[in-house]
Amino acid sequence: MSVSTGVWFVYCGIANLFPTRHYRRYYPQSGLAGKKYHAELDENGFSVSGDACSWRVLWTEALLKGEDKHVFIFSGKGSIFIFGKKYLTDEQQKATRQFAAVH
């Protein structure tokens, strides 16, 4: 195995630990940017509905659950869900953390 192949595998491993950069890069191309959606979260999971499509994801089906200082991010059912914290009250943010942490 060459050094360049080894470096590539290390890069891919690190990139999978920090997916934010990847998601920010490809989100504008997804066709979802700029569209409005309505989300509801509860103890079972979350649902997102909009003009073009709707999703329902159980917490047990969410492959990635994370947050940074600006957003909550979840992935499941082949989609990435990003919820901007500036649109949520402190109480809603606390509830989102609790729902996601249970499963």
N, CA, C and O atoms as a GROMACS GRO file, in nm:
protein
  412
    1MET      N    1   0.085  -0.116   0.000
    1MET     CA    2   0.000   0.000   0.000
    1MET      C    3   0.090   0.123   0.000
    1MET      O    4   0.189   0.130   0.073
    2SER      N    5   0.055   0.217  -0.081
    2SER     CA    6   0.136   0.338  -0.091
    2SER      C    7   0.102   0.436   0.022
    2SER      O    8  -0.001   0.424   0.088
    3VAL      N    9   0.189   0.531   0.042
    3VAL     CA   10   0.168   0.633   0.145
    3VAL      C   11   0.044   0.716   0.113
    3VAL      O   12  -0.032   0.751   0.204
    4SER      N   13   0.023   0.747  -0.014
    4SER     CA   14  -0.093   0.828  -0.051
    4SER      C   15  -0.224   0.755  -0.020
    4SER      O   16  -0.322   0.818   0.020
    5THR      N   17  -0.227   0.625  -0.039
    5THR     CA   18  -0.347   0.548  -0.006
    5THR      C   19  -0.371   0.550   0.145
    5THR      O   20  -0.485   0.564   0.189
    6GLY      N   21  -0.266   0.537   0.222
    6GLY     CA   22  -0.277   0.543   0.367
    6GLY      C   23  -0.327   0.678   0.414
    6GLY      O   24  -0.412   0.686   0.503
    7VAL      N   25  -0.274   0.783   0.354
    7VAL     CA   26  -0.318   0.919   0.390
    7VAL      C   27  -0.465   0.935   0.355
    7VAL      O   28  -0.540   0.996   0.431
    8TRP      N   29  -0.508   0.882   0.241
    8TRP     CA   30  -0.648   0.891   0.200
    8TRP      C   31  -0.739   0.823   0.302
    8TRP      O   32  -0.843   0.879   0.339
    9PHE      N   33  -0.702   0.704   0.349
    9PHE     CA   34  -0.784   0.634   0.448
    9PHE      C   35  -0.790   0.712   0.580
    9PHE      O   36  -0.896   0.717   0.643
   10VAL      N   37  -0.681   0.770   0.622
   10VAL     CA   38  -0.680   0.851   0.745
   10VAL      C   39  -0.772   0.972   0.728
   10VAL      O   40  -0.850   1.004   0.817
   11TYR      N   41  -0.762   1.040   0.613
   11TYR     CA   42  -0.848   1.156   0.586
   11TYR      C   43  -0.996   1.116   0.590
   11TYR      O   44  -1.076   1.185   0.653
   12CYS      N   45  -1.031   1.006   0.526
   12CYS     CA   46  -1.171   0.961   0.524
   12CYS      C   47  -1.220   0.929   0.665
   12CYS      O   48  -1.334   0.960   0.700
   13GLY      N   49  -1.135   0.867   0.745
   13GLY     CA   50  -1.173   0.836   0.883
   13GLY      C   51  -1.198   0.961   0.964
   13GLY      O   52  -1.295   0.968   1.039
   14ILE      N   53  -1.113   1.060   0.949
   14ILE     CA   54  -1.130   1.186   1.021
   14ILE      C   55  -1.252   1.260   0.970
   14ILE      O   56  -1.327   1.318   1.049
   15ALA      N   57  -1.273   1.260   0.840
   15ALA     CA   58  -1.389   1.330   0.782
   15ALA      C   59  -1.520   1.270   0.832
   15ALA      O   60  -1.617   1.343   0.850
   16ASN      N   61  -1.524   1.139   0.855
   16ASN     CA   62  -1.645   1.076   0.907
   16ASN      C   63  -1.671   1.113   1.052
   16ASN      O   64  -1.786   1.109   1.097
   17LEU      N   65  -1.568   1.148   1.125
   17LEU     CA   66  -1.586   1.192   1.264
   17LEU      C   67  -1.641   1.334   1.271
   17LEU      O   68  -1.706   1.370   1.370
   18PHE      N   69  -1.615   1.415   1.169
   18PHE     CA   70  -1.659   1.555   1.165
   18PHE      C   71  -1.732   1.582   1.033
   18PHE      O   72  -1.675   1.640   0.941
   19PRO      N   73  -1.860   1.539   1.024
   19PRO     CA   74  -1.932   1.548   0.896
   19PRO      C   75  -1.985   1.686   0.860
   19PRO      O   76  -2.037   1.705   0.750
   20THR      N   77  -1.973   1.784   0.950
   20THR     CA   78  -2.032   1.916   0.925
   20THR      C   79  -1.983   1.976   0.794
   20THR      O   80  -2.062   2.029   0.717
   21ARG      N   81  -1.854   1.969   0.770
   21ARG     CA   82  -1.798   2.027   0.647
   21ARG      C   83  -1.859   1.963   0.523
   21ARG      O   84  -1.893   2.032   0.427
   22HIS      N   85  -1.873   1.833   0.526
   22HIS     CA   86  -1.932   1.760   0.412
   22HIS      C   87  -2.076   1.806   0.388
   22HIS      O   88  -2.114   1.835   0.275
   23TYR      N   89  -2.156   1.814   0.496
   23TYR     CA   90  -2.296   1.853   0.481
   23TYR      C   91  -2.310   1.996   0.432
   23TYR      O   92  -2.396   2.025   0.348
   24ARG      N   93  -2.227   2.085   0.483
   24ARG     CA   94  -2.233   2.225   0.437
   24ARG      C   95  -2.196   2.238   0.291
   24ARG      O   96  -2.248   2.325   0.221
   25ARG      N   97  -2.110   2.153   0.244
   25ARG     CA   98  -2.064   2.160   0.105
   25ARG      C   99  -2.173   2.114   0.008
   25ARG      O  100  -2.189   2.173  -0.099
   26TYR      N  101  -2.248   2.010   0.044
   26TYR     CA  102  -2.344   1.952  -0.049
   26TYR      C  103  -2.489   1.997  -0.028
   26TYR      O  104  -2.573   1.973  -0.115
   27TYR      N  105  -2.519   2.062   0.083
   27TYR     CA  106  -2.656   2.106   0.108
   27TYR      C  107  -2.709   2.201   0.000
   27TYR      O  108  -2.822   2.183  -0.044
   28PRO      N  109  -2.632   2.302  -0.043
   28PRO     CA  110  -2.686   2.393  -0.146
   28PRO      C  111  -2.725   2.321  -0.276
   28PRO      O  112  -2.812   2.368  -0.348
   29GLN      N  113  -2.662   2.208  -0.305
   29GLN     CA  114  -2.692   2.133  -0.427
   29GLN      C  115  -2.811   2.038  -0.410
   29GLN      O  116  -2.856   1.978  -0.507
   30SER      N  117  -2.862   2.024  -0.288
   30SER     CA  118  -2.965   1.926  -0.260
   30SER      C  119  -3.103   1.964  -0.314
   30SER      O  120  -3.190   1.878  -0.328
   31GLY      N  121  -3.123   2.090  -0.346
   31GLY     CA  122  -3.255   2.134  -0.389
   31GLY      C  123  -3.346   2.169  -0.272
   31GLY      O  124  -3.460   2.210  -0.293
   32LEU      N  125  -3.298   2.153  -0.150
   32LEU     CA  126  -3.378   2.184  -0.031
   32LEU      C  127  -3.349   2.323   0.025
   32LEU      O  128  -3.428   2.377   0.102
   33ALA      N  129  -3.236   2.379  -0.014
   33ALA     CA  130  -3.196   2.510   0.040
   33ALA      C  131  -3.299   2.616   0.005
   33ALA      O  132  -3.347   2.622  -0.108
   34GLY      N  133  -3.334   2.698   0.103
   34GLY     CA  134  -3.428   2.807   0.081
   34GLY      C  135  -3.574   2.768   0.092
   34GLY      O  136  -3.661   2.856   0.090
   35LYS      N  137  -3.604   2.642   0.105
   35LYS     CA  138  -3.742   2.596   0.118
   35LYS      C  139  -3.780   2.595   0.266
   35LYS      O  140  -3.694   2.580   0.352
   36LYS      N  141  -3.908   2.611   0.294
   36LYS     CA  142  -3.954   2.611   0.432
   36LYS      C  143  -4.018   2.477   0.466
   36LYS      O  144  -4.092   2.419   0.387
   37TYR      N  145  -3.986   2.430   0.586
   37TYR     CA  146  -4.038   2.304   0.635
   37TYR      C  147  -4.086   2.321   0.778
   37TYR      O  148  -4.041   2.411   0.850
   38HIS      N  149  -4.176   2.235   0.818
   38HIS     CA  150  -4.228   2.235   0.955
   38HIS      C  151  -4.182   2.105   1.021
   38HIS      O  152  -4.198   1.997   0.964
   39ALA      N  153  -4.126   2.116   1.140
   39ALA     CA  154  -4.078   1.998   1.212
   39ALA      C  155  -4.148   1.984   1.345
   39ALA      O  156  -4.179   2.083   1.412
   40GLU      N  157  -4.173   1.860   1.382
   40GLU     CA  158  -4.228   1.829   1.514
   40GLU      C  159  -4.146   1.716   1.572
   40GLU      O  160  -4.121   1.615   1.506
   41LEU      N  161  -4.103   1.734   1.698
   41LEU     CA  162  -4.024   1.633   1.767
   41LEU      C  163  -4.101   1.586   1.890
   41LEU      O  164  -4.167   1.666   1.957
   42ASP      N  165  -4.092   1.456   1.918
   42ASP     CA  166  -4.150   1.402   2.040
   42ASP      C  167  -4.063   1.286   2.087
   42ASP      O  168  -3.956   1.262   2.032
   43GLU      N  169  -4.111   1.215   2.189
   43GLU     CA  170  -4.030   1.108   2.246
   43GLU      C  171  -4.007   0.991   2.151
   43GLU      O  172  -3.916   0.911   2.173
   44ASN      N  173  -4.087   0.978   2.046
   44ASN     CA  174  -4.073   0.868   1.951
   44ASN      C  175  -3.978   0.899   1.836
   44ASN      O  176  -3.912   0.810   1.783
   45GLY      N  177  -3.972   1.026   1.797
   45GLY     CA  178  -3.889   1.064   1.684
   45GLY      C  179  -3.926   1.203   1.637
   45GLY      O  180  -3.973   1.286   1.715
   46PHE      N  181  -3.906   1.228   1.510
   46PHE     CA  182  -3.940   1.359   1.456
   46PHE      C  183  -3.999   1.345   1.317
   46PHE      O  184  -3.971   1.249   1.245
   47SER      N  185  -4.081   1.443   1.282
   47SER     CA  186  -4.140   1.447   1.148
   47SER      C  187  -4.112   1.584   1.090
   47SER      O  188  -4.114   1.685   1.161
   48VAL      N  189  -4.088   1.585   0.962
   48VAL     CA  190  -4.061   1.708   0.889
   48VAL      C  191  -4.152   1.706   0.767
   48VAL      O  192  -4.156   1.608   0.694
   49SER      N  193  -4.224   1.815   0.746
   49SER     CA  194  -4.311   1.823   0.628
   49SER      C  195  -4.290   1.957   0.558
   49SER      O  196  -4.264   2.059   0.621
   50GLY      N  197  -4.302   1.952   0.426
   50GLY     CA  198  -4.285   2.071   0.346
   50GLY      C  199  -4.367   2.061   0.219
   50GLY      O  200  -4.449   1.970   0.204
   51ASP      N  201  -4.345   2.154   0.129
   51ASP     CA  202  -4.422   2.156   0.004
   51ASP      C  203  -4.394   2.033  -0.083
   51ASP      O  204  -4.485   1.978  -0.143
   52ALA      N  205  -4.268   1.992  -0.089
   52ALA     CA  206  -4.230   1.887  -0.183
   52ALA      C  207  -4.235   1.747  -0.124
   52ALA      O  208  -4.262   1.651  -0.196
   53CYS      N  209  -4.209   1.733   0.008
   53CYS     CA  210  -4.202   1.600   0.065
   53CYS      C  211  -4.212   1.604   0.216
   53CYS      O  212  -4.207   1.711   0.278
   54SER      N  213  -4.228   1.486   0.275
   54SER     CA  214  -4.238   1.472   0.420
   54SER      C  215  -4.159   1.351   0.465
   54SER      O  216  -4.142   1.255   0.390
   55TRP      N  217  -4.111   1.356   0.590
   55TRP     CA  218  -4.036   1.246   0.648
   55TRP      C  219  -4.085   1.221   0.788
   55TRP      O  220  -4.132   1.313   0.856
   56ARG      N  221  -4.075   1.098   0.833
   56ARG     CA  222  -4.097   1.060   0.972
   56ARG      C  223  -3.982   0.968   1.009
   56ARG      O  224  -3.963   0.864   0.945
   57VAL      N  225  -3.905   1.006   1.110
   57VAL     CA  226  -3.789   0.928   1.151
   57VAL      C  227  -3.801   0.898   1.300
   57VAL      O  228  -3.815   0.988   1.382
   58LEU      N  229  -3.795   0.771   1.334
   58LEU     CA  230  -3.793   0.732   1.474
   58LEU      C  231  -3.653   0.757   1.529
   58LEU      O  232  -3.556   0.750   1.454
   59TRP      N  233  -3.642   0.787   1.659
   59TRP     CA  234  -3.510   0.812   1.717
   59TRP      C  235  -3.420   0.690   1.700
   59TRP      O  236  -3.299   0.704   1.684
   60THR      N  237  -3.478   0.572   1.704
   60THR     CA  238  -3.396   0.450   1.689
   60THR      C  239  -3.341   0.436   1.547
   60THR      O  240  -3.247   0.360   1.526
   61GLU      N  241  -3.398   0.507   1.451
   61GLU     CA  242  -3.352   0.503   1.312
   61GLU      C  243  -3.255   0.616   1.279
   61GLU      O  244  -3.197   0.618   1.170
   62ALA      N  245  -3.237   0.710   1.371
   62ALA     CA  246  -3.146   0.822   1.347
   62ALA      C  247  -3.002   0.773   1.360
   62ALA      O  248  -2.961   0.727   1.467
   63LEU      N  249  -2.926   0.783   1.253
   63LEU     CA  250  -2.789   0.733   1.252
   63LEU      C  251  -2.691   0.830   1.315
   63LEU      O  252  -2.592   0.789   1.375
   64LEU      N  253  -2.718   0.958   1.301
   64LEU     CA  254  -2.630   1.062   1.353
   64LEU      C  255  -2.714   1.161   1.431
   64LEU      O  256  -2.817   1.208   1.382
   65LYS      N  257  -2.669   1.194   1.550
   65LYS     CA  258  -2.736   1.295   1.632
   65LYS      C  259  -2.627   1.386   1.686
   65LYS      O  260  -2.535   1.339   1.753
   66GLY      N  261  -2.636   1.514   1.657
   66GLY     CA  262  -2.533   1.604   1.705
   66GLY      C  263  -2.580   1.748   1.704
   66GLY      O  264  -2.689   1.781   1.656
   67GLU      N  265  -2.495   1.831   1.760
   67GLU     CA  266  -2.524   1.974   1.761
   67GLU      C  267  -2.395   2.052   1.773
   67GLU      O  268  -2.293   2.001   1.820
   68ASP      N  269  -2.401   2.176   1.729
   68ASP     CA  270  -2.294   2.271   1.755
   68ASP      C  271  -2.362   2.398   1.807
   68ASP      O  272  -2.480   2.393   1.844
   69LYS      N  273  -2.294   2.508   1.810
   69LYS     CA  274  -2.355   2.627   1.870
   69LYS      C  275  -2.466   2.688   1.783
   69LYS      O  276  -2.540   2.774   1.831
   70HIS      N  277  -2.479   2.645   1.656
   70HIS     CA  278  -2.579   2.703   1.567
   70HIS      C  279  -2.694   2.610   1.529
   70HIS      O  280  -2.805   2.657   1.503
   71VAL      N  281  -2.669   2.480   1.524
   71VAL     CA  282  -2.770   2.387   1.472
   71VAL      C  283  -2.772   2.255   1.548
   71VAL      O  284  -2.676   2.216   1.614
   72PHE      N  285  -2.887   2.186   1.536
   72PHE     CA  286  -2.899   2.045   1.568
   72PHE      C  287  -2.894   1.973   1.433
   72PHE      O  288  -2.949   2.023   1.335
   73ILE      N  289  -2.832   1.858   1.428
   73ILE     CA  290  -2.824   1.784   1.302
   73ILE      C  291  -2.853   1.637   1.330
   73ILE      O  292  -2.796   1.577   1.422
   74PHE      N  293  -2.942   1.581   1.249
   74PHE     CA  294  -2.977   1.440   1.260
   74PHE      C  295  -2.975   1.381   1.120
   74PHE      O  296  -3.005   1.450   1.022
   75SER      N  297  -2.940   1.256   1.110
   75SER     CA  298  -2.948   1.190   0.980
   75SER      C  299  -3.020   1.058   0.998
   75SER      O  300  -3.001   0.988   1.098
   76GLY      N  301  -3.103   1.024   0.901
   76GLY     CA  302  -3.179   0.901   0.903
   76GLY      C  303  -3.262   0.890   0.778
   76GLY      O  304  -3.298   0.990   0.717
   77LYS      N  305  -3.294   0.767   0.740
   77LYS     CA  306  -3.375   0.742   0.620
   77LYS      C  307  -3.311   0.804   0.495
   77LYS      O  308  -3.382   0.848   0.404
   78GLY      N  309  -3.178   0.809   0.491
   78GLY     CA  310  -3.109   0.861   0.374
   78GLY      C  311  -3.112   1.012   0.360
   78GLY      O  312  -3.078   1.065   0.254
   79SER      N  313  -3.152   1.082   0.465
   79SER     CA  314  -3.160   1.228   0.460
   79SER      C  315  -3.089   1.290   0.580
   79SER      O  316  -3.066   1.224   0.681
   80ILE      N  317  -3.054   1.415   0.566
   80ILE     CA  318  -2.991   1.491   0.671
   80ILE      C  319  -3.089   1.600   0.714
   80ILE      O  320  -3.145   1.670   0.630
   81PHE      N  321  -3.109   1.613   0.844
   81PHE     CA  322  -3.203   1.711   0.897
   81PHE      C  323  -3.125   1.810   0.982
   81PHE      O  324  -3.056   1.772   1.076
   82ILE      N  325  -3.136   1.937   0.949
   82ILE     CA  326  -3.065   2.042   1.019
   82ILE      C  327  -3.168   2.140   1.074
   82ILE      O  328  -3.247   2.197   0.999
   83PHE      N  329  -3.166   2.158   1.205
   83PHE     CA  330  -3.260   2.249   1.270
   83PHE      C  331  -3.181   2.366   1.328
   83PHE      O  332  -3.099   2.347   1.418
   84GLY      N  333  -3.203   2.485   1.277
   84GLY     CA  334  -3.134   2.605   1.325
   84GLY      C  335  -3.180   2.644   1.464
   84GLY      O  336  -3.299   2.658   1.488
   85LYS      N  337  -3.085   2.660   1.554
   85LYS     CA  338  -3.118   2.694   1.692
   85LYS      C  339  -3.179   2.833   1.704
   85LYS      O  340  -3.254   2.859   1.798
   86LYS      N  341  -3.148   2.922   1.611
   86LYS     CA  342  -3.203   3.058   1.621
   86LYS      C  343  -3.355   3.059   1.603
   86LYS      O  344  -3.420   3.158   1.637
   87TYR      N  345  -3.410   2.950   1.550
   87TYR     CA  346  -3.555   2.941   1.533
   87TYR      C  347  -3.623   2.871   1.649
   87TYR      O  348  -3.746   2.859   1.650
   88LEU      N  349  -3.546   2.825   1.748
   88LEU     CA  350  -3.600   2.750   1.860
   88LEU      C  351  -3.582   2.828   1.991
   88LEU      O  352  -3.480   2.894   2.012
   89THR      N  353  -3.682   2.819   2.075
   89THR     CA  354  -3.669   2.879   2.208
   89THR      C  355  -3.573   2.793   2.291
   89THR      O  356  -3.540   2.681   2.253
   90ASP      N  357  -3.529   2.847   2.403
   90ASP     CA  358  -3.442   2.770   2.492
   90ASP      C  359  -3.511   2.642   2.538
   90ASP      O  360  -3.447   2.537   2.549
   91GLU      N  361  -3.640   2.650   2.565
   91GLU     CA  362  -3.716   2.532   2.607
   91GLU      C  363  -3.720   2.426   2.496
   91GLU      O  364  -3.705   2.307   2.524
   92GLN      N  365  -3.741   2.468   2.372
   92GLN     CA  366  -3.742   2.375   2.260
   92GLN      C  367  -3.606   2.310   2.240
   92GLN      O  368  -3.597   2.191   2.209
   93GLN      N  369  -3.499   2.387   2.258
   93GLN     CA  370  -3.364   2.331   2.245
   93GLN      C  371  -3.338   2.227   2.353
   93GLN      O  372  -3.280   2.122   2.327
   94LYS      N  373  -3.382   2.256   2.474
   94LYS     CA  374  -3.365   2.162   2.585
   94LYS      C  375  -3.442   2.033   2.556
   94LYS      O  376  -3.389   1.924   2.577
   95ALA      N  377  -3.566   2.045   2.509
   95ALA     CA  378  -3.648   1.927   2.477
   95ALA      C  379  -3.584   1.845   2.365
   95ALA      O  380  -3.584   1.722   2.370
   96THR      N  381  -3.529   1.913   2.264
   96THR     CA  382  -3.463   1.843   2.153
   96THR      C  383  -3.346   1.761   2.204
   96THR      O  384  -3.329   1.645   2.165
   97ARG      N  385  -3.265   1.818   2.291
   97ARG     CA  386  -3.151   1.745   2.350
   97ARG      C  387  -3.199   1.623   2.429
   97ARG      O  388  -3.140   1.515   2.421
   98GLN      N  389  -3.307   1.641   2.505
   98GLN     CA  390  -3.359   1.530   2.585
   98GLN      C  391  -3.414   1.418   2.497
   98GLN      O  392  -3.385   1.301   2.522
   99PHE      N  393  -3.492   1.452   2.395
   99PHE     CA  394  -3.546   1.350   2.304
   99PHE      C  395  -3.434   1.273   2.235
   99PHE      O  396  -3.439   1.150   2.227
  100ALA      N  397  -3.336   1.344   2.186
  100ALA     CA  398  -3.226   1.279   2.110
  100ALA      C  399  -3.139   1.194   2.201
  100ALA      O  400  -3.086   1.092   2.157
  101ALA      N  401  -3.122   1.232   2.326
  101ALA     CA  402  -3.034   1.161   2.418
  101ALA      C  403  -3.093   1.032   2.470
  101ALA      O  404  -3.019   0.942   2.510
  102VAL      N  405  -3.226   1.020   2.470
  102VAL     CA  406  -3.292   0.903   2.525
  102VAL      C  407  -3.258   0.776   2.446
  102VAL      O  408  -3.246   0.668   2.503
  103HIS      N  409  -3.242   0.789   2.316
  103HIS     CA  410  -3.220   0.670   2.231
  103HIS      C  411  -3.081   0.666   2.177
  103HIS      O  412  -3.046   0.574   2.104
   0.00000   0.00000   0.00000
